[in-house]
Amino acid sequence: MVAAHVASRSGQWLSANDLMHEFKGDYALHSQSIQALAQKLEANVQGTRERRSNGDMDIEYPYRPKEHQTVTWKDQGIRVREGWIILSNGRGREPLVLFLPEEYRFADIRKAELLWRADHFELALTLDTGVSNPPLLRRVMTAGVDLGEVNIAAVVAEHGQGVVINGRYLRSVKRLRNKRHSAYAKKMKKCSPGSRRMRCLLRRKAQASARFERQARDILHKASRQVVQFAQAQDVAHLVVGDVRDVADGANKGRHQNQRLSQWTHGQFVQYVTYKARGLGVSTAYIPEDYSTRTCSVCGHVRASSPRGRVFVCPNPGCGAVVSRDGNGGANICSRSRHGTYGKVQIKHLTYLQPVAVVAPRRGPKLLA
């Protein structure tokens, strides 16, 4: 499909329907699986077109196929019989038959997706539970969410209560993953391409990647749950998130900082927060956050440069406020959403939370000489 899309650039671009009819019946896939892939490609093209129309000319249209692509089955291609889920691959072709856990055998399965997770496949099911999301809350309390690479998020409500979700354990997981990948890369340099040793190292590297991905995903889920629980406890109806989606575009901040920014999973975290908050009737939206880190949330004075460390010290002689750098950003984002400017929301109390309890290793008794 990507190749057909690239070939059609000189003429009229192919739509999702054109792609579906061109490839229908050519592969061992259900027609709706092919339709889902065509719709996904069309959505990517449309998103690229919108960003380029807004001036972002660095983004490219899809031009290279991925090594692994998600395969989707919609409800018409799914059957459940005697504890097995049967996924159709088209008329006259053998279906994909997988064991279905007992808790899903009587569920209303609306969609199934076959995902590749570093070293193995996973089947993700979308279920219709019959329970719809509650209506959005009518309260007007707003909280600002400042995303960070050191601390995952700082959330400050407009009445001054806030919470900071520590992200140092997540950073340590990423650093360990990078070290393991580097170690495997050094070993693979000494191997011949295609050798048994090379295949073994590639398999072990993929297993390590999958393990670290599961750890990071678990931390982000728990951190997003803490954000939503804070919003519920403080009667917050609107979460406004500082938009950092283009923070690394065109920036070269050195090899180490570039690596940290490229591995910053802020989009995944916001996605988790959004659907968890929506289940409680809380809305989530992005808002520009320019100069929020450099502006004092007490007096509105703007520093000449971003503060160093985790503490913000206001250089204004008439203020001199000393507040948490992350909390200061969250308060300013909340202030911008509610009042249109910074410096209108101040921090009264800030709580620091760990998404995962890190237990120190136990040490045995000291032996006397």
C-alpha positions as CSV (number, residue, x, y, z in Angstrom):
1,M,0.0,0.0,0.0
2,V,2.8,2.4,0.8
3,A,4.5,1.6,-2.5
4,A,1.2,2.2,-4.4
5,H,0.7,5.5,-2.5
6,V,4.3,6.7,-3.4
7,A,3.7,5.7,-7.1
8,S,0.4,7.7,-7.2
9,R,2.0,11.0,-6.1
10,S,2.7,12.0,-9.7
11,G,-1.0,11.7,-10.5
12,Q,-4.1,11.5,-8.3
13,W,-3.4,10.1,-4.8
14,L,-5.2,6.9,-3.9
15,S,-8.0,7.0,-1.3
16,A,-8.6,4.3,1.3
17,N,-11.3,2.8,-1.0
18,D,-8.9,2.7,-3.9
19,L,-6.3,0.9,-1.9
20,M,-8.8,-1.5,-0.5
21,H,-10.1,-2.5,-3.9
22,E,-6.6,-2.7,-5.4
23,F,-5.3,-5.2,-2.8
24,K,-8.5,-7.1,-1.9
25,G,-8.0,-10.8,-2.4
26,D,-4.2,-10.6,-3.0
27,Y,-3.2,-11.5,0.5
28,A,-4.4,-14.0,3.1
29,L,-6.3,-11.4,5.1
30,H,-9.9,-10.6,5.7
31,S,-11.3,-7.8,3.6
32,Q,-12.0,-5.7,6.7
33,S,-8.4,-6.2,7.8
34,I,-7.2,-4.8,4.4
35,Q,-9.7,-2.0,4.8
36,A,-8.3,-1.1,8.3
37,L,-4.8,-0.9,6.9
38,A,-5.9,1.3,4.0
39,Q,-7.8,3.6,6.5
40,K,-4.7,3.8,8.7
41,L,-2.5,4.8,5.8
42,E,-5.1,7.4,4.6
43,A,-5.2,8.9,8.2
44,N,-1.4,9.1,8.3
45,V,-1.4,10.9,4.9
46,Q,-4.1,13.3,6.1
47,G,-2.3,14.1,9.3
48,T,0.9,14.8,7.4
49,R,-1.0,17.0,5.0
50,E,-2.5,19.1,7.8
51,R,0.9,19.5,9.5
52,R,2.6,20.6,6.3
53,S,-0.2,23.1,5.6
54,N,0.5,24.6,9.1
55,G,4.1,25.2,8.1
56,D,5.8,22.0,9.3
57,M,7.6,21.1,6.1
58,D,10.1,18.8,7.7
59,I,7.6,16.0,8.1
60,E,7.5,13.4,5.3
61,Y,4.6,11.5,3.8
62,P,4.6,7.7,4.4
63,Y,7.3,6.3,2.1
64,R,8.8,3.3,3.9
65,P,6.9,0.2,5.1
66,K,7.4,-1.0,8.6
67,E,8.9,-4.4,9.4
68,H,5.9,-5.3,11.5
69,Q,2.4,-4.0,11.0
70,T,-0.6,-4.3,13.2
71,V,-3.3,-6.6,11.7
72,T,-6.9,-5.7,12.6
73,W,-10.0,-7.9,12.6
74,K,-13.4,-6.2,13.0
75,D,-16.4,-7.8,14.5
76,Q,-17.6,-9.4,11.2
77,G,-14.3,-11.4,11.0
78,I,-14.4,-12.7,14.6
79,R,-16.0,-15.8,15.9
80,V,-15.8,-17.6,19.3
81,R,-16.4,-21.3,19.6
82,E,-15.8,-23.6,22.5
83,G,-13.1,-21.6,24.1
84,W,-11.3,-20.6,20.9
85,I,-11.3,-17.3,19.0
86,I,-11.4,-17.7,15.2
87,L,-10.1,-14.8,13.1
88,S,-11.1,-15.0,9.5
89,N,-8.4,-14.5,6.8
90,G,-10.8,-14.4,3.9
91,R,-13.1,-16.9,2.1
92,G,-11.4,-20.2,1.3
93,R,-8.4,-19.5,3.5
94,E,-7.4,-21.0,6.8
95,P,-8.4,-18.8,9.8
96,L,-6.2,-17.9,12.7
97,V,-7.4,-19.9,15.7
98,L,-6.2,-19.0,19.1
99,F,-7.0,-20.1,22.7
100,L,-9.3,-17.6,24.4
101,P,-9.1,-17.2,28.2
102,E,-12.3,-18.1,30.0
103,E,-13.1,-14.5,31.2
104,Y,-13.4,-13.4,27.5
105,R,-15.4,-16.2,26.1
106,F,-18.8,-14.6,26.7
107,A,-17.7,-11.0,26.1
108,D,-18.9,-8.9,23.2
109,I,-15.6,-8.7,21.2
110,R,-15.8,-5.8,18.8
111,K,-12.2,-5.8,17.4
112,A,-9.0,-7.8,17.6
113,E,-5.5,-6.6,16.8
114,L,-2.4,-8.7,16.4
115,L,0.5,-6.6,17.7
116,W,4.3,-7.2,17.7
117,R,6.0,-6.5,21.0
118,A,9.8,-6.6,20.4
119,D,10.1,-10.4,20.5
120,H,6.6,-11.8,20.5
121,F,3.1,-11.3,19.2
122,E,0.2,-10.2,21.4
123,L,-3.6,-10.2,20.6
124,A,-5.3,-7.1,21.9
125,L,-9.1,-7.3,22.2
126,T,-11.6,-4.4,22.2
127,L,-14.7,-5.4,24.3
128,D,-18.1,-3.7,24.5
129,T,-18.8,-3.8,28.2
130,G,-22.2,-2.1,27.8
131,V,-21.0,0.7,30.2
132,S,-20.6,4.1,28.6
133,N,-18.4,6.9,29.8
134,P,-20.2,9.3,32.2
135,P,-21.0,12.8,31.0
136,L,-18.3,15.4,31.6
137,L,-18.3,16.9,35.0
138,R,-20.1,20.3,35.4
139,R,-17.5,21.5,37.9
140,V,-15.2,24.2,36.7
141,M,-12.0,23.3,38.7
142,T,-9.0,23.2,36.4
143,A,-5.5,21.7,36.9
144,G,-2.4,22.2,34.9
145,V,-0.1,19.3,34.0
146,D,3.5,20.1,33.3
147,L,5.2,17.1,31.6
148,G,8.9,16.4,32.3
149,E,11.7,14.1,31.4
150,V,13.1,13.9,35.0
151,N,9.7,13.9,36.8
152,I,6.9,12.4,34.8
153,A,4.4,15.1,35.5
154,A,3.6,17.9,38.0
155,V,-0.2,18.6,38.4
156,V,-1.3,21.8,40.1
157,A,-5.0,22.7,40.7
158,E,-6.2,26.3,40.6
159,H,-6.6,26.4,44.4
160,G,-2.9,25.7,45.0
161,Q,-2.9,21.9,45.7
162,G,-0.4,19.9,43.6
163,V,1.3,16.6,43.1
164,V,4.6,15.7,41.5
165,I,5.0,12.2,40.0
166,N,8.6,11.1,40.3
167,G,10.2,9.7,37.1
168,R,13.6,8.7,38.2
169,Y,12.8,5.0,38.3
170,L,11.6,5.2,34.8
171,R,14.8,7.0,33.8
172,S,16.8,4.2,35.4
173,V,14.9,1.6,33.4
174,K,15.7,3.5,30.2
175,R,19.4,3.9,31.1
176,L,19.7,0.1,31.8
177,R,18.0,-0.7,28.5
178,N,20.5,1.6,26.6
179,K,23.4,-0.1,28.4
180,R,22.1,-3.6,27.6
181,H,21.6,-2.6,23.9
182,S,25.1,-1.2,23.8
183,A,26.6,-4.4,25.3
184,Y,24.7,-6.5,22.7
185,A,25.8,-4.2,19.9
186,K,29.5,-4.6,20.9
187,K,29.1,-8.4,20.9
188,M,27.4,-8.5,17.6
189,K,30.2,-6.5,15.9
190,K,32.4,-9.6,16.5
191,C,29.9,-12.0,14.8
192,S,29.5,-12.9,11.2
193,P,26.1,-11.8,9.7
194,G,23.6,-14.7,9.8
195,S,25.7,-16.8,12.1
196,R,24.2,-18.8,14.9
197,R,25.8,-16.5,17.5
198,M,24.4,-13.5,15.7
199,R,20.8,-14.9,15.7
200,C,21.2,-15.8,19.4
201,L,22.3,-12.3,20.3
202,L,19.5,-10.7,18.3
203,R,16.9,-12.9,20.1
204,R,18.3,-12.0,23.5
205,K,18.3,-8.3,22.6
206,A,14.7,-8.5,21.6
207,Q,13.8,-10.3,24.8
208,A,15.5,-7.6,26.8
209,S,13.7,-4.9,24.8
210,A,10.3,-6.5,25.5
211,R,11.0,-6.7,29.2
212,F,12.1,-3.1,29.5
213,E,9.1,-2.0,27.4
214,R,6.7,-3.8,29.8
215,Q,8.4,-2.2,32.8
216,A,8.1,1.3,31.3
217,R,4.5,0.7,30.3
218,D,3.7,-0.5,33.9
219,I,5.3,2.7,35.4
220,L,3.4,5.0,33.0
221,H,0.1,3.3,33.8
222,K,0.6,3.7,37.5
223,A,1.7,7.3,37.1
224,S,-1.3,8.2,35.0
225,R,-3.6,6.5,37.6
226,Q,-2.0,8.8,40.3
227,V,-2.7,11.9,38.2
228,V,-6.4,10.9,37.7
229,Q,-6.8,10.0,41.4
230,F,-5.5,13.4,42.3
231,A,-7.9,15.1,39.9
232,Q,-10.8,13.1,41.4
233,A,-9.8,13.9,45.0
234,Q,-9.5,17.7,44.2
235,D,-12.8,17.9,42.3
236,V,-10.9,18.7,39.1
237,A,-13.1,18.7,35.9
238,H,-10.5,19.8,33.4
239,L,-6.9,18.7,32.9
240,V,-4.8,21.0,30.7
241,V,-1.5,19.5,29.6
242,G,1.5,21.6,28.4
243,D,2.1,20.8,24.8
244,V,5.6,19.4,24.4
245,R,5.0,17.4,21.2
246,D,7.4,19.5,19.2
247,V,10.0,20.0,21.9
248,A,12.7,18.1,20.0
249,D,12.0,19.3,16.5
250,G,15.1,20.9,14.9
251,A,16.9,20.9,18.2
252,N,20.4,19.6,18.8
253,K,21.2,19.6,22.5
254,G,24.0,17.1,22.5
255,R,24.2,13.4,22.2
256,H,23.0,12.5,25.7
257,Q,20.2,15.0,25.8
258,N,19.0,14.1,22.3
259,Q,18.8,10.5,23.4
260,R,16.7,11.4,26.5
261,L,14.3,13.5,24.4
262,S,13.9,10.8,21.8
263,Q,13.0,8.3,24.5
264,W,10.7,10.6,26.3
265,T,7.3,8.9,26.3
266,H,5.1,11.9,27.0
267,G,2.6,11.1,24.2
268,Q,2.0,7.6,25.6
269,F,1.6,9.0,29.1
270,V,-1.0,11.6,28.0
271,Q,-2.9,8.9,26.1
272,Y,-3.1,6.9,29.3
273,V,-4.2,9.9,31.4
274,T,-6.8,10.9,28.8
275,Y,-8.8,7.7,28.7
276,K,-8.5,7.1,32.5
277,A,-9.8,10.6,33.1
278,R,-12.6,10.3,30.6
279,G,-13.8,7.3,32.5
280,L,-14.4,9.6,35.4
281,G,-16.0,12.5,33.4
282,V,-12.8,14.6,33.4
283,S,-11.7,16.2,30.1
284,T,-8.1,16.5,28.9
285,A,-6.7,19.1,26.5
286,Y,-3.4,20.4,25.3
287,I,-2.3,24.0,25.8
288,P,0.9,25.9,24.7
289,E,3.4,26.0,27.5
290,D,6.1,28.4,26.1
291,Y,8.0,30.3,28.9
292,S,6.0,28.5,31.6
293,T,9.3,27.1,33.1
294,R,11.0,30.5,33.1
295,T,8.1,32.5,34.5
296,C,7.6,33.0,38.2
297,S,4.1,31.7,39.2
298,V,4.1,34.2,42.1
299,C,4.9,37.5,40.5
300,G,4.9,36.7,36.8
301,H,8.6,37.8,36.3
302,V,10.3,36.1,33.4
303,R,13.8,34.8,33.8
304,A,16.4,35.3,31.1
305,S,17.1,31.6,31.0
306,S,15.6,28.3,32.2
307,P,16.4,27.5,35.9
308,R,19.0,24.8,36.6
309,G,18.1,22.0,38.9
310,R,14.7,21.2,40.3
311,V,14.2,24.5,42.2
312,F,12.9,27.7,40.7
313,V,14.3,30.9,42.4
314,C,12.7,34.1,41.2
315,P,15.4,36.8,40.4
316,N,12.9,39.6,40.9
317,P,14.2,41.5,44.0
318,G,10.7,42.3,45.1
319,C,9.7,38.6,45.0
320,G,12.5,36.1,45.6
321,A,10.1,33.2,45.6
322,V,11.6,29.7,45.9
323,V,9.3,27.0,44.5
324,S,9.6,23.6,42.8
325,R,10.5,24.0,39.2
326,D,8.0,21.3,38.1
327,G,5.2,22.7,40.3
328,N,5.9,26.2,39.0
329,G,5.4,25.0,35.5
330,G,2.1,23.2,36.4
331,A,0.8,26.3,38.2
332,N,1.6,28.5,35.2
333,I,-0.1,26.1,32.8
334,C,-3.2,26.1,35.0
335,S,-3.1,29.9,35.2
336,R,-2.8,30.3,31.5
337,S,-5.8,28.1,30.9
338,R,-8.0,29.9,33.5
339,H,-6.8,33.5,33.3
340,G,-5.0,33.7,29.9
341,T,-1.7,34.7,31.5
342,Y,0.9,33.3,33.9
343,G,1.3,34.2,37.6
344,K,-2.3,34.0,38.7
345,V,-2.1,30.5,40.4
346,Q,0.3,29.9,43.3
347,I,1.3,26.6,44.9
348,K,0.1,26.1,48.5
349,H,1.0,22.5,49.0
350,L,2.9,20.0,46.9
351,T,3.1,16.3,47.4
352,Y,5.7,14.0,45.8
353,L,4.7,10.5,44.8
354,Q,6.5,7.4,43.5
355,P,4.6,5.5,40.8
356,V,6.4,2.3,41.8
357,A,7.6,1.5,45.3
358,V,11.4,1.0,45.1
359,V,12.6,-1.3,47.8
360,A,16.2,-1.1,48.8
361,P,18.0,-4.5,48.6
362,R,18.3,-6.4,51.8
363,R,21.7,-6.8,53.3
364,G,22.7,-9.8,55.4
365,P,24.2,-9.5,58.8
366,K,27.8,-8.3,59.1
367,L,30.3,-11.1,59.9
368,L,32.8,-10.4,62.7
369,A,36.4,-11.0,61.9
